[in-house]
C-alpha cells in the first residue's frame, strides 16, 4: 500500500478490525519512510461494475462517487455515518449480485432512493430533487404528494 503522504510503498499494518458489520476490514497503517499513519479499507468485490449513463456512455462504477452523493443528501441530518456505510455496502452488494456487469444509472438511483427512504425522509427528498431533476416548486409538491399517499406510513 502506497503512503498518501510521501508515496513510499514501505508501509506496515499496525491494527486490523472488522468494519461495516463484517463487510470490510479496516486497517491502520504506518509508513516506514515518513512515519505517517493512515487508514485503509479492504472490501470484497464480486465483479467489476460498469455504469451506463443516460447518454449511453459507460464508466467504471465508483463507490466513492456514490458515498459523496449520499453524504450530500444526508448533510446536517441526524444520520450516523455507520448507517450510510451499511446502506451503501448493501447497495453495492445488490448491484454485484444482480449478475450484470453493466448497470444503468437509473437502477443505482432507485436503490439509493429506496435506501434513503428508510434512513431519513429529508435526505430522501434532497436526493430525489437532484435524481429526478426537480426544476420548479410544483415538482416538489407533486413528489411530496406521492410520499403522503396510501402506501406511505
Secondary structure, 3 states (H helix, E strand, C coil): CCCCCCCCCCEEEEEEEEEHHHCEEEEEEEECCCCCEEEEEEECCCCCCEEECCCCCEEECCHHHHHHHHHHHHCCCCCCHHHHHHHHHHHHHHHHHCCCCEEEHHHHHHHHHHHHHHHCHHHHHHHHHHHCCCCCHHHHHHHHHHHCCCCCC
